[in-house]
Amino acid sequence: MTERKKILLRLDPAVHDALARWASDELRSTNAQIEFLLRKALADAGRMPRGAARMRRPGRPRKNADDTGRKDDDTGRKDEDTGRKDED
């Protein structure tokens, strides 16, 4: 993945507070909310670069079964103590 650019952004405190509240309502960080709004403005103006990476999805990255060492069966249930499937 390409490195993300870091910038210093000076904002009026009232603008920052409004952005932070809006971000909280949308379950985003303030930084993610600013990026979301900038991307929307670029897209609406027809200026979004074709090569721009997609925004990251919220939350932690998903782990493969290989990463955890555990695989789900068709029901997705596991024995909590041993990590083995429940036997019904």
Biopython code that builds the backbone (N, CA, C, O; Angstrom):
import numpy as np
from Bio.PDB.StructureBuilder import StructureBuilder

atoms = [
    (1, "MET", "N", (0.846, -1.165, 0.000)),
    (1, "MET", "CA", (0.000, 0.000, 0.000)),
    (1, "MET", "C", (0.895, 1.234, 0.000)),
    (1, "MET", "O", (1.940, 1.253, 0.651)),
    (2, "THR", "N", (0.484, 2.249, -0.725)),
    (2, "THR", "CA", (1.266, 3.476, -0.764)),
    (2, "THR", "C", (1.116, 4.233, 0.551)),
    (2, "THR", "O", (0.096, 4.146, 1.235)),
    (3, "GLU", "N", (2.162, 4.973, 0.876)),
    (3, "GLU", "CA", (2.139, 5.744, 2.119)),
    (3, "GLU", "C", (1.151, 6.892, 1.989)),
    (3, "GLU", "O", (1.058, 7.533, 0.942)),
    (4, "ARG", "N", (0.428, 7.139, 3.048)),
    (4, "ARG", "CA", (-0.546, 8.230, 3.057)),
    (4, "ARG", "C", (0.163, 9.535, 3.387)),
    (4, "ARG", "O", (1.065, 9.567, 4.224)),
    (5, "LYS", "N", (-0.247, 10.603, 2.728)),
    (5, "LYS", "CA", (0.330, 11.928, 2.953)),
    (5, "LYS", "C", (-0.154, 12.489, 4.290)),
    (5, "LYS", "O", (-1.308, 12.303, 4.677)),
    (6, "LYS", "N", (0.742, 13.170, 4.978)),
    (6, "LYS", "CA", (0.407, 13.832, 6.237)),
    (6, "LYS", "C", (0.483, 15.330, 6.005)),
    (6, "LYS", "O", (1.432, 15.828, 5.400)),
    (7, "ILE", "N", (-0.531, 16.049, 6.495)),
    (7, "ILE", "CA", (-0.529, 17.502, 6.355)),
    (7, "ILE", "C", (-0.904, 18.139, 7.693)),
    (7, "ILE", "O", (-1.564, 17.520, 8.527)),
    (8, "LEU", "N", (-0.479, 19.362, 7.877)),
    (8, "LEU", "CA", (-0.878, 20.153, 9.030)),
    (8, "LEU", "C", (-2.035, 21.030, 8.568)),
    (8, "LEU", "O", (-1.921, 21.741, 7.569)),
    (9, "LEU", "N", (-3.128, 20.980, 9.281)),
    (9, "LEU", "CA", (-4.312, 21.751, 8.911)),
    (9, "LEU", "C", (-4.707, 22.634, 10.088)),
    (9, "LEU", "O", (-4.979, 22.137, 11.181)),
    (10, "ARG", "N", (-4.738, 23.916, 9.866)),
    (10, "ARG", "CA", (-5.151, 24.848, 10.913)),
    (10, "ARG", "C", (-6.623, 25.175, 10.706)),
    (10, "ARG", "O", (-7.036, 25.588, 9.622)),
    (11, "LEU", "N", (-7.406, 24.986, 11.758)),
    (11, "LEU", "CA", (-8.842, 25.237, 11.690)),
    (11, "LEU", "C", (-9.272, 26.161, 12.819)),
    (11, "LEU", "O", (-8.672, 26.180, 13.894)),
    (12, "ASP", "N", (-10.308, 26.914, 12.554)),
    (12, "ASP", "CA", (-10.970, 27.661, 13.610)),
    (12, "ASP", "C", (-11.494, 26.641, 14.630)),
    (12, "ASP", "O", (-12.047, 25.618, 14.227)),
    (13, "PRO", "N", (-11.340, 26.886, 15.919)),
    (13, "PRO", "CA", (-11.800, 25.919, 16.917)),
    (13, "PRO", "C", (-13.278, 25.549, 16.788)),
    (13, "PRO", "O", (-13.649, 24.398, 17.021)),
    (14, "ALA", "N", (-14.119, 26.506, 16.421)),
    (14, "ALA", "CA", (-15.544, 26.208, 16.259)),
    (14, "ALA", "C", (-15.778, 25.266, 15.080)),
    (14, "ALA", "O", (-16.643, 24.392, 15.143)),
    (15, "VAL", "N", (-15.009, 25.441, 14.007)),
    (15, "VAL", "CA", (-15.118, 24.548, 12.843)),
    (15, "VAL", "C", (-14.651, 23.153, 13.229)),
    (15, "VAL", "O", (-15.284, 22.161, 12.867)),
    (16, "HIS", "N", (-13.547, 23.075, 13.963)),
    (16, "HIS", "CA", (-13.042, 21.774, 14.409)),
    (16, "HIS", "C", (-14.066, 21.074, 15.297)),
    (16, "HIS", "O", (-14.310, 19.879, 15.135)),
    (17, "ASP", "N", (-14.663, 21.803, 16.229)),
    (17, "ASP", "CA", (-15.670, 21.205, 17.113)),
    (17, "ASP", "C", (-16.865, 20.687, 16.320)),
    (17, "ASP", "O", (-17.378, 19.603, 16.598)),
    (18, "ALA", "N", (-17.306, 21.465, 15.334)),
    (18, "ALA", "CA", (-18.436, 21.029, 14.507)),
    (18, "ALA", "C", (-18.083, 19.773, 13.717)),
    (18, "ALA", "O", (-18.895, 18.854, 13.611)),
    (19, "LEU", "N", (-16.864, 19.732, 13.160)),
    (19, "LEU", "CA", (-16.415, 18.540, 12.424)),
    (19, "LEU", "C", (-16.309, 17.328, 13.351)),
    (19, "LEU", "O", (-16.698, 16.222, 12.977)),
    (20, "ALA", "N", (-15.788, 17.537, 14.550)),
    (20, "ALA", "CA", (-15.640, 16.439, 15.509)),
    (20, "ALA", "C", (-17.001, 15.882, 15.923)),
    (20, "ALA", "O", (-17.160, 14.666, 16.039)),
    (21, "ARG", "N", (-17.976, 16.750, 16.147)),
    (21, "ARG", "CA", (-19.328, 16.277, 16.500)),
    (21, "ARG", "C", (-19.947, 15.509, 15.338)),
    (21, "ARG", "O", (-20.551, 14.455, 15.538)),
    (22, "TRP", "N", (-19.800, 16.036, 14.121)),
    (22, "TRP", "CA", (-20.333, 15.378, 12.929)),
    (22, "TRP", "C", (-19.668, 14.017, 12.748)),
    (22, "TRP", "O", (-20.339, 13.025, 12.464)),
    (23, "ALA", "N", (-18.358, 13.975, 12.911)),
    (23, "ALA", "CA", (-17.627, 12.711, 12.784)),
    (23, "ALA", "C", (-18.129, 11.699, 13.802)),
    (23, "ALA", "O", (-18.319, 10.527, 13.476)),
    (24, "SER", "N", (-18.340, 12.141, 15.019)),
    (24, "SER", "CA", (-18.843, 11.248, 16.065)),
    (24, "SER", "C", (-20.221, 10.697, 15.700)),
    (24, "SER", "O", (-20.496, 9.514, 15.905)),
    (25, "ASP", "N", (-21.077, 11.548, 15.165)),
    (25, "ASP", "CA", (-22.410, 11.106, 14.729)),
    (25, "ASP", "C", (-22.326, 10.044, 13.639)),
    (25, "ASP", "O", (-23.180, 9.161, 13.565)),
    (26, "GLU", "N", (-21.296, 10.125, 12.790)),
    (26, "GLU", "CA", (-21.111, 9.193, 11.674)),
    (26, "GLU", "C", (-20.213, 8.012, 12.040)),
    (26, "GLU", "O", (-19.895, 7.181, 11.189)),
    (27, "LEU", "N", (-19.803, 7.941, 13.320)),
    (27, "LEU", "CA", (-18.910, 6.885, 13.818)),
    (27, "LEU", "C", (-17.577, 6.876, 13.069)),
    (27, "LEU", "O", (-17.051, 5.820, 12.718)),
    (28, "ARG", "N", (-17.043, 8.081, 12.833)),
    (28, "ARG", "CA", (-15.742, 8.244, 12.188)),
    (28, "ARG", "C", (-14.844, 9.073, 13.095)),
    (28, "ARG", "O", (-15.318, 9.768, 13.993)),
    (29, "SER", "N", (-13.551, 8.990, 12.850)),
    (29, "SER", "CA", (-12.627, 9.921, 13.498)),
    (29, "SER", "C", (-12.759, 11.266, 12.792)),
    (29, "SER", "O", (-13.286, 11.349, 11.683)),
    (30, "THR", "N", (-12.275, 12.310, 13.445)),
    (30, "THR", "CA", (-12.306, 13.633, 12.814)),
    (30, "THR", "C", (-11.495, 13.617, 11.523)),
    (30, "THR", "O", (-11.908, 14.196, 10.518)),
    (31, "ASN", "N", (-10.343, 12.956, 11.552)),
    (31, "ASN", "CA", (-9.504, 12.862, 10.360)),
    (31, "ASN", "C", (-10.247, 12.155, 9.217)),
    (31, "ASN", "O", (-10.223, 12.618, 8.077)),
    (32, "ALA", "N", (-10.901, 11.042, 9.527)),
    (32, "ALA", "CA", (-11.641, 10.298, 8.497)),
    (32, "ALA", "C", (-12.802, 11.124, 7.956)),
    (32, "ALA", "O", (-13.116, 11.051, 6.768)),
    (33, "GLN", "N", (-13.442, 11.912, 8.823)),
    (33, "GLN", "CA", (-14.551, 12.756, 8.375)),
    (33, "GLN", "C", (-14.054, 13.827, 7.413)),
    (33, "GLN", "O", (-14.694, 14.098, 6.397)),
    (34, "ILE", "N", (-12.918, 14.433, 7.729)),
    (34, "ILE", "CA", (-12.347, 15.451, 6.837)),
    (34, "ILE", "C", (-12.000, 14.829, 5.491)),
    (34, "ILE", "O", (-12.293, 15.410, 4.446)),
    (35, "GLU", "N", (-11.374, 13.645, 5.508)),
    (35, "GLU", "CA", (-11.039, 12.982, 4.241)),
    (35, "GLU", "C", (-12.304, 12.628, 3.462)),
    (35, "GLU", "O", (-12.347, 12.801, 2.244)),
    (36, "PHE", "N", (-13.337, 12.130, 4.156)),
    (36, "PHE", "CA", (-14.606, 11.794, 3.511)),
    (36, "PHE", "C", (-15.192, 13.026, 2.812)),
    (36, "PHE", "O", (-15.620, 12.949, 1.661)),
    (37, "LEU", "N", (-15.207, 14.150, 3.513)),
    (37, "LEU", "CA", (-15.773, 15.375, 2.940)),
    (37, "LEU", "C", (-14.948, 15.896, 1.768)),
    (37, "LEU", "O", (-15.505, 16.371, 0.778)),
    (38, "LEU", "N", (-13.624, 15.807, 1.876)),
    (38, "LEU", "CA", (-12.771, 16.236, 0.762)),
    (38, "LEU", "C", (-12.987, 15.350, -0.465)),
    (38, "LEU", "O", (-13.062, 15.850, -1.587)),
    (39, "ARG", "N", (-13.085, 14.048, -0.255)),
    (39, "ARG", "CA", (-13.325, 13.135, -1.381)),
    (39, "ARG", "C", (-14.680, 13.403, -2.031)),
    (39, "ARG", "O", (-14.802, 13.390, -3.256)),
    (40, "LYS", "N", (-15.696, 13.647, -1.201)),
    (40, "LYS", "CA", (-17.029, 13.944, -1.729)),
    (40, "LYS", "C", (-16.994, 15.228, -2.554)),
    (40, "LYS", "O", (-17.582, 15.292, -3.633)),
    (41, "ALA", "N", (-16.307, 16.248, -2.045)),
    (41, "ALA", "CA", (-16.199, 17.514, -2.779)),
    (41, "ALA", "C", (-15.474, 17.314, -4.106)),
    (41, "ALA", "O", (-15.886, 17.866, -5.126)),
    (42, "LEU", "N", (-14.393, 16.528, -4.101)),
    (42, "LEU", "CA", (-13.666, 16.244, -5.345)),
    (42, "LEU", "C", (-14.555, 15.496, -6.344)),
    (42, "LEU", "O", (-14.583, 15.828, -7.529)),
    (43, "ALA", "N", (-15.272, 14.492, -5.861)),
    (43, "ALA", "CA", (-16.146, 13.709, -6.747)),
    (43, "ALA", "C", (-17.269, 14.582, -7.311)),
    (43, "ALA", "O", (-17.571, 14.521, -8.503)),
    (44, "ASP", "N", (-17.886, 15.395, -6.448)),
    (44, "ASP", "CA", (-18.980, 16.267, -6.894)),
    (44, "ASP", "C", (-18.510, 17.283, -7.935)),
    (44, "ASP", "O", (-19.273, 17.673, -8.818)),
    (45, "ALA", "N", (-17.261, 17.704, -7.828)),
    (45, "ALA", "CA", (-16.706, 18.681, -8.772)),
    (45, "ALA", "C", (-16.102, 18.013, -10.005)),
    (45, "ALA", "O", (-15.602, 18.696, -10.899)),
    (46, "GLY", "N", (-16.146, 16.672, -10.057)),
    (46, "GLY", "CA", (-15.563, 15.959, -11.185)),
    (46, "GLY", "C", (-14.045, 16.005, -11.187)),
    (46, "GLY", "O", (-13.428, 15.924, -12.249)),
    (47, "ARG", "N", (-13.435, 16.134, -10.023)),
    (47, "ARG", "CA", (-11.984, 16.268, -9.926)),
    (47, "ARG", "C", (-11.316, 15.125, -9.170)),
    (47, "ARG", "O", (-10.128, 15.209, -8.862)),
    (48, "MET", "N", (-12.049, 14.070, -8.869)),
    (48, "MET", "CA", (-11.455, 12.933, -8.161)),
    (48, "MET", "C", (-10.497, 12.213, -9.099)),
    (48, "MET", "O", (-10.908, 11.781, -10.175)),
    (49, "PRO", "N", (-9.225, 12.073, -8.719)),
    (49, "PRO", "CA", (-8.260, 11.380, -9.578)),
    (49, "PRO", "C", (-8.636, 9.908, -9.753)),
    (49, "PRO", "O", (-9.086, 9.256, -8.810)),
    (50, "ARG", "N", (-8.446, 9.395, -10.964)),
    (50, "ARG", "CA", (-8.790, 7.993, -11.239)),
    (50, "ARG", "C", (-7.959, 7.023, -10.414)),
    (50, "ARG", "O", (-8.446, 5.957, -10.037)),
    (51, "GLY", "N", (-6.727, 7.375, -10.133)),
    (51, "GLY", "CA", (-5.840, 6.467, -9.418)),
    (51, "GLY", "C", (-5.940, 6.557, -7.903)),
    (51, "GLY", "O", (-5.163, 5.914, -7.198)),
    (52, "ALA", "N", (-6.883, 7.343, -7.386)),
    (52, "ALA", "CA", (-6.989, 7.509, -5.931)),
    (52, "ALA", "C", (-7.456, 6.208, -5.287)),
    (52, "ALA", "O", (-8.393, 5.561, -5.755)),
    (53, "ALA", "N", (-6.782, 5.844, -4.207)),
    (53, "ALA", "CA", (-7.169, 4.642, -3.466)),
    (53, "ALA", "C", (-8.533, 4.868, -2.822)),
    (53, "ALA", "O", (-8.924, 6.001, -2.541)),
    (54, "ARG", "N", (-9.243, 3.775, -2.595)),
    (54, "ARG", "CA", (-10.533, 3.870, -1.925)),
    (54, "ARG", "C", (-10.312, 4.200, -0.456)),
    (54, "ARG", "O", (-9.247, 3.934, 0.101)),
    (55, "MET", "N", (-11.332, 4.782, 0.159)),
    (55, "MET", "CA", (-11.243, 5.068, 1.595)),
    (55, "MET", "C", (-11.233, 3.762, 2.360)),
    (55, "MET", "O", (-11.865, 2.782, 1.966)),
    (56, "ARG", "N", (-10.516, 3.769, 3.442)),
    (56, "ARG", "CA", (-10.493, 2.597, 4.310)),
    (56, "ARG", "C", (-11.850, 2.432, 4.962)),
    (56, "ARG", "O", (-12.536, 3.411, 5.256)),
    (57, "ARG", "N", (-12.231, 1.183, 5.184)),
    (57, "ARG", "CA", (-13.496, 0.908, 5.854)),
    (57, "ARG", "C", (-13.317, 1.094, 7.356)),
    (57, "ARG", "O", (-12.217, 0.913, 7.878)),
    (58, "PRO", "N", (-14.392, 1.454, 8.051)),
    (58, "PRO", "CA", (-14.264, 1.652, 9.488)),
    (58, "PRO", "C", (-13.989, 0.350, 10.229)),
    (58, "PRO", "O", (-14.333, -0.730, 9.750)),
    (59, "GLY", "N", (-13.375, 0.459, 11.383)),
    (59, "GLY", "CA", (-13.108, -0.705, 12.218)),
    (59, "GLY", "C", (-11.763, -1.323, 11.945)),
    (59, "GLY", "O", (-10.972, -0.826, 11.143)),
    (60, "ARG", "N", (-11.525, -2.413, 12.628)),
    (60, "ARG", "CA", (-10.264, -3.129, 12.477)),
    (60, "ARG", "C", (-10.261, -3.942, 11.196)),
    (60, "ARG", "O", (-11.314, -4.392, 10.744)),
    (61, "PRO", "N", (-9.083, -4.136, 10.605)),
    (61, "PRO", "CA", (-9.005, -4.987, 9.411)),
    (61, "PRO", "C", (-9.420, -6.411, 9.747)),
    (61, "PRO", "O", (-9.168, -6.891, 10.852)),
    (62, "ARG", "N", (-10.054, -7.084, 8.799)),
    (62, "ARG", "CA", (-10.465, -8.475, 9.004)),
    (62, "ARG", "C", (-9.260, -9.385, 9.030)),
    (62, "ARG", "O", (-8.256, -9.132, 8.365)),
    (63, "LYS", "N", (-9.371, -10.455, 9.813)),
    (63, "LYS", "CA", (-8.316, -11.461, 9.855)),
    (63, "LYS", "C", (-8.805, -12.704, 9.126)),
    (63, "LYS", "O", (-9.978, -13.067, 9.217)),
    (64, "ASN", "N", (-7.896, -13.356, 8.400)),
    (64, "ASN", "CA", (-8.217, -14.624, 7.750)),
    (64, "ASN", "C", (-8.210, -15.723, 8.789)),
    (64, "ASN", "O", (-7.669, -15.543, 9.880)),
    (65, "ALA", "N", (-8.802, -16.854, 8.466)),
    (65, "ALA", "CA", (-8.738, -18.016, 9.348)),
    (65, "ALA", "C", (-7.291, -18.430, 9.542)),
    (65, "ALA", "O", (-6.921, -18.923, 10.608)),
    (66, "ASP", "N", (-6.461, -18.232, 8.507)),
    (66, "ASP", "CA", (-5.044, -18.586, 8.602)),
    (66, "ASP", "C", (-4.334, -17.745, 9.653)),
    (66, "ASP", "O", (-3.426, -18.231, 10.328)),
    (67, "ASP", "N", (-4.743, -16.482, 9.794)),
    (67, "ASP", "CA", (-4.112, -15.597, 10.768)),
    (67, "ASP", "C", (-4.444, -16.005, 12.195)),
    (67, "ASP", "O", (-3.605, -15.885, 13.088)),
    (68, "THR", "N", (-5.660, -16.486, 12.413)),
    (68, "THR", "CA", (-6.096, -16.825, 13.762)),
    (68, "THR", "C", (-5.852, -18.286, 14.085)),
    (68, "THR", "O", (-5.854, -18.678, 15.252)),
    (69, "GLY", "N", (-5.641, -19.092, 13.055)),
    (69, "GLY", "CA", (-5.463, -20.519, 13.276)),
    (69, "GLY", "C", (-6.764, -21.256, 13.494)),
    (69, "GLY", "O", (-6.757, -22.450, 13.795)),
    (70, "ARG", "N", (-7.892, -20.557, 13.346)),
    (70, "ARG", "CA", (-9.196, -21.178, 13.567)),
    (70, "ARG", "C", (-10.028, -21.035, 12.307)),
    (70, "ARG", "O", (-9.997, -20.004, 11.634)),
    (71, "LYS", "N", (-10.769, -22.084, 12.000)),
    (71, "LYS", "CA", (-11.656, -22.038, 10.843)),
    (71, "LYS", "C", (-13.077, -22.288, 11.310)),
    (71, "LYS", "O", (-13.316, -23.134, 12.172)),
    (72, "ASP", "N", (-14.012, -21.555, 10.742)),
    (72, "ASP", "CA", (-15.417, -21.759, 11.066)),
    (72, "ASP", "C", (-15.959, -22.943, 10.295)),
    (72, "ASP", "O", (-15.571, -23.183, 9.152)),
    (73, "ASP", "N", (-16.868, -23.691, 10.930)),
    (73, "ASP", "CA", (-17.600, -24.710, 10.184)),
    (73, "ASP", "C", (-18.784, -24.021, 9.520)),
    (73, "ASP", "O", (-18.870, -22.793, 9.526)),
    (74, "ASP", "N", (-19.685, -24.792, 8.954)),
    (74, "ASP", "CA", (-20.794, -24.172, 8.240)),
    (74, "ASP", "C", (-21.741, -23.433, 9.184)),
    (74, "ASP", "O", (-22.489, -22.567, 8.730)),
    (75, "THR", "N", (-21.735, -23.747, 10.493)),
    (75, "THR", "CA", (-22.590, -23.030, 11.434)),
    (75, "THR", "C", (-21.866, -21.860, 12.065)),
    (75, "THR", "O", (-22.497, -20.960, 12.620)),
    (76, "GLY", "N", (-20.530, -21.867, 11.984)),
    (76, "GLY", "CA", (-19.755, -20.799, 12.582)),
    (76, "GLY", "C", (-19.545, -20.961, 14.073)),
    (76, "GLY", "O", (-18.950, -20.090, 14.708)),
    (77, "ARG", "N", (-20.037, -22.090, 14.664)),
    (77, "ARG", "CA", (-19.913, -22.287, 16.108)),
    (77, "ARG", "C", (-18.635, -23.034, 16.445)),
    (77, "ARG", "O", (-18.185, -23.898, 15.693)),
    (78, "LYS", "N", (-18.056, -22.685, 17.596)),
    (78, "LYS", "CA", (-16.855, -23.361, 18.078)),
    (78, "LYS", "C", (-16.995, -23.603, 19.564)),
    (78, "LYS", "O", (-17.709, -22.873, 20.252)),
    (79, "ASP", "N", (-16.320, -24.621, 20.064)),
    (79, "ASP", "CA", (-16.240, -24.851, 21.494)),
    (79, "ASP", "C", (-15.348, -23.759, 22.068)),
    (79, "ASP", "O", (-14.212, -23.595, 21.623)),
    (80, "GLU", "N", (-15.840, -23.014, 23.044)),
    (80, "GLU", "CA", (-15.097, -21.876, 23.589)),
    (80, "GLU", "C", (-13.788, -22.291, 24.248)),
    (80, "GLU", "O", (-12.806, -21.554, 24.171)),
    (81, "ASP", "N", (-13.750, -23.472, 24.903)),
    (81, "ASP", "CA", (-12.557, -23.877, 25.644)),
    (81, "ASP", "C", (-11.473, -24.453, 24.748)),
    (81, "ASP", "O", (-10.290, -24.182, 24.958)),
    (82, "THR", "N", (-11.857, -25.242, 23.754)),
    (82, "THR", "CA", (-10.866, -25.949, 22.955)),
    (82, "THR", "C", (-10.678, -25.368, 21.571)),
    (82, "THR", "O", (-9.682, -25.657, 20.908)),
    (83, "GLY", "N", (-11.621, -24.553, 21.123)),
    (83, "GLY", "CA", (-11.542, -24.028, 19.771)),
    (83, "GLY", "C", (-12.071, -25.012, 18.740)),
    (83, "GLY", "O", (-12.056, -24.724, 17.543)),
    (84, "ARG", "N", (-12.550, -26.196, 19.203)),
    (84, "ARG", "CA", (-13.106, -27.195, 18.286)),
    (84, "ARG", "C", (-14.585, -26.938, 18.065)),
    (84, "ARG", "O", (-15.239, -26.278, 18.872)),
    (85, "LYS", "N", (-15.104, -27.464, 16.965)),
    (85, "LYS", "CA", (-16.521, -27.335, 16.663)),
    (85, "LYS", "C", (-17.347, -28.040, 17.724)),
    (85, "LYS", "O", (-16.931, -29.055, 18.281)),
    (86, "ASP", "N", (-18.541, -27.482, 18.000)),
    (86, "ASP", "CA", (-19.490, -28.156, 18.883)),
    (86, "ASP", "C", (-19.988, -29.412, 18.201)),
    (86, "ASP", "O", (-20.224, -29.412, 16.992)),
    (87, "GLU", "N", (-20.145, -30.456, 18.943)),
    (87, "GLU", "CA", (-20.713, -31.699, 18.418)),
    (87, "GLU", "C", (-22.129, -31.811, 18.938)),
    (87, "GLU", "O", (-22.323, -32.010, 20.137)),
    (88, "ASP", "N", (-23.128, -31.690, 18.073)),
    (88, "ASP", "CA", (-24.535, -31.788, 18.484)),
    (88, "ASP", "C", (-25.056, -33.176, 18.321)),
    (88, "ASP", "O", (-26.222, -33.438, 18.619)),
]
sb = StructureBuilder()
sb.init_structure("model")
sb.init_model(0)
sb.init_chain("A")
sb.init_seg("    ")
for serial, (resi, resn, name, xyz) in enumerate(atoms, 1):
    if name == "N":
        sb.init_residue(resn, " ", resi, " ")
    sb.init_atom(name, np.array(xyz, "f"), 0.0, 1.0, " ", f" {name:<3s}", serial, name[0])
structure = sb.get_structure()
